[in-house]
Amino acid sequence: MTSFSEASTGKGRGRRIILWRHGQTAWNVERRFQGTTDVELTETGVAQARRAARLLVGLKPAAIVASDLKRAANTAAELAALTGLEVTHDEALRETYAGAWQGLTHEEIIARHGEEYAAWKRGEPVRRGGGELETEVADRAAPVVLRHAEKLPEDGTLVVVSHGGTIRTTIGRLLALDPHHWESLGGLSNCCWSVLGEGARGWRLLEHNAGTLPEPVLGDDD
């Protein structure tokens, strides 16, 4: 049985994956669909990344991998500066390509592509704007995360810096959830993260949309 002190220091906990969403962009504020458009962080987004990095460094990450889009790469750079780790950038961790939806506000999408939008919200497989299916995003992103996780030491932590939609689909795939239920995972706020831990039956969701250092679970389900 793992003691409180072991849980607190991270000993014997197994490998962990932290999936960290990028900081705020101007398009986030405008509720404009970004997709693979390469939008910069705002000043607030940079401040969010710096604050979150100061928290995440306490988890002693062993490796950092990030989307190559600027908003994710620049978020990752803040953690790299504190840890001394090199960031591996991979385009497979980019946000969902959404074709004609990209650059439109949610109101504009509903007005121009209302049936498509409604079908997506119902959980149907939809190529938003003629772009990627959510399962296709998971097909490209999840293997990258797993490949880097496999390189971790026994109790190592991997930080993956990516995008809200890509993180959701990756978590759904790693937890072996049916794609129809991926929407059950609520969205991540800018610069918040989710934590997956390696369990006896695969990966488990330990925290979701976290913004502070995680505390040990003290209870029946620890």
Contacts in CASP RR format, 6 or more apart in sequence:
PFRMAT RR
TARGET T0000
AUTHOR 0000-0000-0000
METHOD contacts of the structure
MODEL  1
MTSFSEASTGKGRGRRIILWRHGQTAWNVERRFQGTTDVELTETGVAQAR
RAARLLVGLKPAAIVASDLKRAANTAAELAALTGLEVTHDEALRETYAGA
WQGLTHEEIIARHGEEYAAWKRGEPVRRGGGELETEVADRAAPVVLRHAE
KLPEDGTLVVVSHGGTIRTTIGRLLALDPHHWESLGGLSNCCWSVLGEGA
RGWRLLEHNAGTLPEPVLGDDD
2 12 0 8 1.000
2 13 0 8 1.000
2 222 0 8 1.000
4 216 0 8 1.000
4 218 0 8 1.000
6 12 0 8 1.000
6 13 0 8 1.000
7 13 0 8 1.000
7 216 0 8 1.000
7 217 0 8 1.000
7 222 0 8 1.000
8 216 0 8 1.000
10 155 0 8 1.000
11 155 0 8 1.000
12 154 0 8 1.000
12 155 0 8 1.000
13 155 0 8 1.000
13 197 0 8 1.000
14 154 0 8 1.000
14 155 0 8 1.000
14 156 0 8 1.000
14 197 0 8 1.000
14 198 0 8 1.000
14 199 0 8 1.000
15 149 0 8 1.000
15 152 0 8 1.000
15 153 0 8 1.000
15 154 0 8 1.000
15 155 0 8 1.000
15 156 0 8 1.000
15 157 0 8 1.000
15 158 0 8 1.000
15 197 0 8 1.000
15 198 0 8 1.000
16 59 0 8 1.000
16 156 0 8 1.000
16 157 0 8 1.000
16 158 0 8 1.000
16 195 0 8 1.000
16 196 0 8 1.000
16 197 0 8 1.000
16 198 0 8 1.000
16 206 0 8 1.000
17 145 0 8 1.000
17 149 0 8 1.000
17 157 0 8 1.000
17 158 0 8 1.000
17 160 0 8 1.000
17 174 0 8 1.000
17 195 0 8 1.000
17 196 0 8 1.000
17 197 0 8 1.000
17 203 0 8 1.000
18 56 0 8 1.000
18 59 0 8 1.000
18 61 0 8 1.000
18 157 0 8 1.000
18 158 0 8 1.000
18 159 0 8 1.000
18 160 0 8 1.000
18 193 0 8 1.000
18 194 0 8 1.000
18 195 0 8 1.000
19 145 0 8 1.000
19 160 0 8 1.000
19 162 0 8 1.000
19 167 0 8 1.000
19 170 0 8 1.000
19 171 0 8 1.000
19 193 0 8 1.000
19 194 0 8 1.000
19 195 0 8 1.000
19 196 0 8 1.000
20 52 0 8 1.000
20 56 0 8 1.000
20 75 0 8 1.000
20 76 0 8 1.000
20 159 0 8 1.000
20 160 0 8 1.000
20 161 0 8 1.000
20 162 0 8 1.000
20 191 0 8 1.000
20 192 0 8 1.000
20 193 0 8 1.000
21 161 0 8 1.000
21 162 0 8 1.000
21 163 0 8 1.000
21 164 0 8 1.000
21 167 0 8 1.000
21 188 0 8 1.000
21 189 0 8 1.000
21 190 0 8 1.000
21 191 0 8 1.000
21 192 0 8 1.000
21 193 0 8 1.000
22 41 0 8 1.000
22 49 0 8 1.000
22 67 0 8 1.000
22 69 0 8 1.000
22 71 0 8 1.000
22 72 0 8 1.000
22 74 0 8 1.000
22 75 0 8 1.000
22 161 0 8 1.000
22 162 0 8 1.000
22 163 0 8 1.000
22 190 0 8 1.000
22 191 0 8 1.000
23 41 0 8 1.000
23 45 0 8 1.000
23 46 0 8 1.000
23 48 0 8 1.000
23 49 0 8 1.000
23 71 0 8 1.000
23 75 0 8 1.000
23 190 0 8 1.000
23 191 0 8 1.000
24 41 0 8 1.000
24 42 0 8 1.000
24 44 0 8 1.000
24 45 0 8 1.000
24 48 0 8 1.000
24 190 0 8 1.000
24 191 0 8 1.000
25 34 0 8 1.000
25 39 0 8 1.000
25 40 0 8 1.000
25 41 0 8 1.000
25 42 0 8 1.000
25 45 0 8 1.000
25 71 0 8 1.000
26 39 0 8 1.000
26 40 0 8 1.000
26 42 0 8 1.000
27 33 0 8 1.000
27 34 0 8 1.000
27 37 0 8 1.000
27 39 0 8 1.000
27 103 0 8 1.000
28 34 0 8 1.000
28 190 0 8 1.000
29 42 0 8 1.000
30 105 0 8 1.000
31 105 0 8 1.000
31 106 0 8 1.000
31 107 0 8 1.000
32 103 0 8 1.000
32 104 0 8 1.000
32 105 0 8 1.000
33 98 0 8 1.000
33 101 0 8 1.000
33 102 0 8 1.000
33 103 0 8 1.000
33 104 0 8 1.000
33 105 0 8 1.000
33 106 0 8 1.000
33 109 0 8 1.000
34 71 0 8 1.000
34 95 0 8 1.000
34 102 0 8 1.000
34 103 0 8 1.000
34 163 0 8 1.000
35 94 0 8 1.000
35 95 0 8 1.000
35 96 0 8 1.000
35 97 0 8 1.000
35 98 0 8 1.000
35 101 0 8 1.000
35 102 0 8 1.000
35 163 0 8 1.000
36 69 0 8 1.000
36 94 0 8 1.000
36 95 0 8 1.000
36 96 0 8 1.000
36 97 0 8 1.000
36 98 0 8 1.000
36 102 0 8 1.000
37 102 0 8 1.000
37 103 0 8 1.000
38 69 0 8 1.000
38 70 0 8 1.000
38 71 0 8 1.000
39 69 0 8 1.000
39 70 0 8 1.000
39 71 0 8 1.000
40 70 0 8 1.000
40 71 0 8 1.000
40 74 0 8 1.000
41 49 0 8 1.000
41 70 0 8 1.000
41 71 0 8 1.000
41 74 0 8 1.000
41 75 0 8 1.000
45 75 0 8 1.000
45 190 0 8 1.000
45 191 0 8 1.000
46 74 0 8 1.000
46 78 0 8 1.000
48 190 0 8 1.000
48 191 0 8 1.000
49 74 0 8 1.000
49 75 0 8 1.000
49 78 0 8 1.000
49 79 0 8 1.000
49 191 0 8 1.000
50 78 0 8 1.000
51 191 0 8 1.000
52 75 0 8 1.000
52 78 0 8 1.000
52 79 0 8 1.000
52 191 0 8 1.000
52 192 0 8 1.000
52 193 0 8 1.000
52 211 0 8 1.000
53 78 0 8 1.000
53 79 0 8 1.000
53 81 0 8 1.000
53 82 0 8 1.000
54 82 0 8 1.000
55 211 0 8 1.000
55 212 0 8 1.000
55 213 0 8 1.000
56 79 0 8 1.000
56 159 0 8 1.000
56 193 0 8 1.000
57 79 0 8 1.000
57 82 0 8 1.000
57 83 0 8 1.000
58 213 0 8 1.000
59 157 0 8 1.000
59 213 0 8 1.000
59 214 0 8 1.000
60 156 0 8 1.000
60 157 0 8 1.000
61 79 0 8 1.000
61 83 0 8 1.000
61 85 0 8 1.000
61 156 0 8 1.000
61 157 0 8 1.000
61 158 0 8 1.000
61 159 0 8 1.000
62 85 0 8 1.000
62 152 0 8 1.000
62 153 0 8 1.000
62 156 0 8 1.000
62 157 0 8 1.000
62 158 0 8 1.000
63 85 0 8 1.000
63 88 0 8 1.000
63 148 0 8 1.000
63 151 0 8 1.000
63 152 0 8 1.000
63 158 0 8 1.000
63 159 0 8 1.000
64 76 0 8 1.000
64 79 0 8 1.000
64 80 0 8 1.000
64 83 0 8 1.000
64 85 0 8 1.000
64 86 0 8 1.000
64 87 0 8 1.000
64 88 0 8 1.000
64 158 0 8 1.000
64 159 0 8 1.000
64 161 0 8 1.000
65 87 0 8 1.000
65 88 0 8 1.000
65 89 0 8 1.000
65 90 0 8 1.000
65 93 0 8 1.000
65 144 0 8 1.000
65 145 0 8 1.000
65 148 0 8 1.000
65 158 0 8 1.000
65 159 0 8 1.000
65 160 0 8 1.000
65 161 0 8 1.000
66 72 0 8 1.000
66 73 0 8 1.000
66 75 0 8 1.000
66 76 0 8 1.000
66 87 0 8 1.000
66 88 0 8 1.000
66 89 0 8 1.000
66 90 0 8 1.000
66 93 0 8 1.000
66 160 0 8 1.000
66 161 0 8 1.000
66 162 0 8 1.000
67 73 0 8 1.000
67 89 0 8 1.000
67 90 0 8 1.000
67 91 0 8 1.000
67 93 0 8 1.000
67 94 0 8 1.000
67 95 0 8 1.000
67 161 0 8 1.000
67 162 0 8 1.000
67 163 0 8 1.000
67 166 0 8 1.000
68 89 0 8 1.000
68 90 0 8 1.000
68 91 0 8 1.000
68 93 0 8 1.000
68 94 0 8 1.000
69 94 0 8 1.000
69 95 0 8 1.000
69 163 0 8 1.000
71 163 0 8 1.000
72 93 0 8 1.000
72 161 0 8 1.000
72 162 0 8 1.000
72 163 0 8 1.000
73 87 0 8 1.000
73 89 0 8 1.000
73 161 0 8 1.000
75 161 0 8 1.000
75 191 0 8 1.000
76 87 0 8 1.000
76 159 0 8 1.000
76 161 0 8 1.000
77 87 0 8 1.000
79 85 0 8 1.000
79 159 0 8 1.000
79 161 0 8 1.000
80 86 0 8 1.000
80 87 0 8 1.000
87 161 0 8 1.000
88 148 0 8 1.000
90 144 0 8 1.000
92 140 0 8 1.000
92 141 0 8 1.000
92 143 0 8 1.000
92 144 0 8 1.000
93 141 0 8 1.000
93 144 0 8 1.000
93 145 0 8 1.000
93 160 0 8 1.000
93 161 0 8 1.000
93 162 0 8 1.000
93 163 0 8 1.000
93 166 0 8 1.000
94 162 0 8 1.000
94 163 0 8 1.000
94 166 0 8 1.000
95 162 0 8 1.000
95 163 0 8 1.000
95 164 0 8 1.000
95 165 0 8 1.000
95 166 0 8 1.000
96 128 0 8 1.000
96 131 0 8 1.000
96 132 0 8 1.000
96 134 0 8 1.000
96 137 0 8 1.000
96 163 0 8 1.000
96 165 0 8 1.000
96 166 0 8 1.000
96 169 0 8 1.000
97 131 0 8 1.000
97 132 0 8 1.000
98 128 0 8 1.000
98 129 0 8 1.000
98 130 0 8 1.000
98 131 0 8 1.000
98 132 0 8 1.000
99 128 0 8 1.000
99 129 0 8 1.000
99 130 0 8 1.000
99 131 0 8 1.000
100 113 0 8 1.000
100 129 0 8 1.000
100 130 0 8 1.000
101 109 0 8 1.000
101 113 0 8 1.000
101 128 0 8 1.000
101 129 0 8 1.000
104 112 0 8 1.000
109 117 0 8 1.000
110 117 0 8 1.000
113 128 0 8 1.000
113 129 0 8 1.000
116 126 0 8 1.000
116 128 0 8 1.000
116 129 0 8 1.000
117 128 0 8 1.000
119 126 0 8 1.000
120 126 0 8 1.000
120 128 0 8 1.000
121 183 0 8 1.000
123 180 0 8 1.000
123 183 0 8 1.000
125 133 0 8 1.000
125 134 0 8 1.000
125 135 0 8 1.000
125 179 0 8 1.000
126 133 0 8 1.000
127 133 0 8 1.000
134 165 0 8 1.000
134 168 0 8 1.000
134 169 0 8 1.000
134 179 0 8 1.000
134 182 0 8 1.000
135 169 0 8 1.000
135 179 0 8 1.000
137 165 0 8 1.000
137 166 0 8 1.000
137 169 0 8 1.000
137 170 0 8 1.000
138 169 0 8 1.000
138 170 0 8 1.000
138 172 0 8 1.000
138 173 0 8 1.000
138 179 0 8 1.000
141 162 0 8 1.000
141 166 0 8 1.000
141 169 0 8 1.000
141 170 0 8 1.000
141 173 0 8 1.000
142 169 0 8 1.000
142 170 0 8 1.000
142 173 0 8 1.000
142 174 0 8 1.000
145 158 0 8 1.000
145 160 0 8 1.000
145 170 0 8 1.000
145 174 0 8 1.000
146 174 0 8 1.000
148 158 0 8 1.000
148 160 0 8 1.000
149 158 0 8 1.000
152 158 0 8 1.000
160 167 0 8 1.000
160 170 0 8 1.000
162 170 0 8 1.000
164 187 0 8 1.000
164 188 0 8 1.000
165 187 0 8 1.000
167 188 0 8 1.000
167 194 0 8 1.000
168 182 0 8 1.000
168 183 0 8 1.000
168 185 0 8 1.000
168 186 0 8 1.000
168 187 0 8 1.000
168 188 0 8 1.000
169 182 0 8 1.000
171 182 0 8 1.000
171 185 0 8 1.000
171 194 0 8 1.000
171 196 0 8 1.000
171 205 0 8 1.000
172 179 0 8 1.000
172 181 0 8 1.000
172 182 0 8 1.000
172 185 0 8 1.000
174 196 0 8 1.000
174 203 0 8 1.000
175 196 0 8 1.000
175 203 0 8 1.000
175 204 0 8 1.000
175 205 0 8 1.000
177 184 0 8 1.000
185 208 0 8 1.000
186 208 0 8 1.000
186 209 0 8 1.000
187 209 0 8 1.000
188 194 0 8 1.000
188 208 0 8 1.000
188 209 0 8 1.000
189 209 0 8 1.000
189 211 0 8 1.000
191 211 0 8 1.000
192 209 0 8 1.000
192 210 0 8 1.000
192 211 0 8 1.000
193 207 0 8 1.000
193 209 0 8 1.000
193 210 0 8 1.000
193 211 0 8 1.000
194 205 0 8 1.000
194 207 0 8 1.000
194 208 0 8 1.000
194 209 0 8 1.000
194 210 0 8 1.000
195 205 0 8 1.000
195 206 0 8 1.000
195 207 0 8 1.000
195 208 0 8 1.000
195 210 0 8 1.000
195 214 0 8 1.000
196 203 0 8 1.000
196 204 0 8 1.000
196 205 0 8 1.000
196 206 0 8 1.000
197 203 0 8 1.000
197 204 0 8 1.000
197 206 0 8 1.000
198 204 0 8 1.000
206 214 0 8 1.000
206 217 0 8 1.000
207 214 0 8 1.000
216 222 0 8 1.000
END
